[in-house]
């Protein structure tokens, strides 16, 4: 079984610089679930992509224009969005902000630094 420690302290977890004003921190995870904190600088783009995972994302801070399957919405702190598997989605940070992504199952490529 793939899993994080039972207790995860953010200060002990590596923050990956993905470039383009985006940083990712993989926090708690197991085979069927993963939580990831993603920091965006203003103007940073989470390029349109798709994956074979269901995803729900909570906007912790900032505001984002989010596109899912061709539909766009501006979301701010406290809002969230849900992405069924294989739907094209992405976002643009309208201001500096943070997204909390939850995936099922876990994103193996994130554990391998990709």
C-alpha positions in Angstrom: 0.0 0.0 0.0 1.2 3.5 -0.9 0.5 6.0 2.0 1.8 9.1 3.7 2.5 9.2 7.4 -0.7 9.3 9.6 0.1 12.8 10.7 1.5 15.2 8.1 3.1 18.6 9.1 3.3 20.9 6.2 6.6 22.3 7.3 8.1 18.8 7.0 6.9 18.3 3.4 8.9 19.4 0.3 7.3 22.2 -1.8 8.0 21.5 -5.5 8.5 24.5 -7.8 6.6 23.6 -11.0 7.6 26.8 -12.8 5.4 29.4 -14.2 4.5 30.7 -10.8 3.1 27.4 -9.4 4.3 25.4 -6.4 2.9 22.0 -5.3 3.0 20.3 -1.9 1.7 16.7 -1.8 0.3 16.2 1.7 -1.7 13.2 2.9 -2.3 10.3 0.6 -3.1 6.6 0.4 -3.9 4.3 -2.6 -7.4 5.7 -3.1 -7.1 9.3 -2.0 -4.6 12.3 -2.1 -4.6 15.9 -0.9 -2.4 18.4 -2.6 -1.8 22.1 -1.8 -1.0 24.2 -4.8 0.2 27.9 -4.6 -0.3 30.2 -7.6 1.2 33.6 -8.3 -1.1 36.1 -9.9 -1.4 35.3 -13.6 -0.1 31.7 -13.2 -1.9 29.2 -15.5 -2.9 25.7 -14.6 -2.9 24.5 -18.3 -5.9 22.6 -19.6 -5.4 18.9 -19.0 -7.3 15.7 -18.2 -6.6 12.7 -16.1 -8.2 9.4 -15.1 -8.9 10.7 -11.5 -11.9 12.3 -9.9 -10.9 15.7 -8.4 -12.5 18.1 -6.0 -10.7 21.4 -5.4 -11.3 24.0 -2.6 -10.2 27.6 -3.1 -8.3 28.3 0.1 -7.2 31.8 -0.9 -7.3 34.2 -3.9 -9.5 34.0 -7.0 -9.3 31.8 -10.1 -11.0 31.6 -13.5 -11.7 27.8 -13.7 -12.6 26.0 -16.9 -14.2 22.6 -16.9 -15.3 20.9 -20.1 -15.5 24.3 -21.9 -17.5 26.0 -19.2 -15.8 28.9 -17.2 -16.5 30.3 -13.8 -14.7 32.7 -11.5 -14.2 31.2 -8.0 -12.9 32.8 -4.9 -11.8 31.8 -1.4 -14.4 29.4 0.1 -15.6 28.1 -3.3 -14.9 24.7 -4.8 -15.2 22.8 -8.0 -15.6 19.1 -9.0 -14.0 17.4 -12.0 -15.2 14.0 -13.1 -12.5 11.8 -14.6 -11.2 12.6 -18.0 -12.8 16.0 -18.4 -10.6 18.8 -19.8 -10.0 21.4 -17.1 -7.6 24.1 -16.0 -7.4 27.5 -14.3 -5.9 31.0 -14.3 -5.0 32.7 -11.0 -6.6 36.2 -11.1 -4.7 37.0 -8.0 -2.2 35.2 -5.8 -3.9 32.2 -4.3 -4.0 28.6 -3.1 -6.0 25.6 -4.2 -6.4 22.4 -2.2 -6.8 19.5 -4.6 -8.2 16.1 -3.5 -7.9 13.2 -6.0 -9.2 9.7 -6.1 -7.3 7.5 -6.6 -4.0 9.1 -5.7 -1.8 10.7 -8.4 1.2 8.3 -8.7 3.0 10.7 -11.0 3.0 13.4 -8.2 4.8 11.0 -5.9 7.4 10.5 -8.6 8.0 14.3 -8.9 6.2 14.7 -12.2 
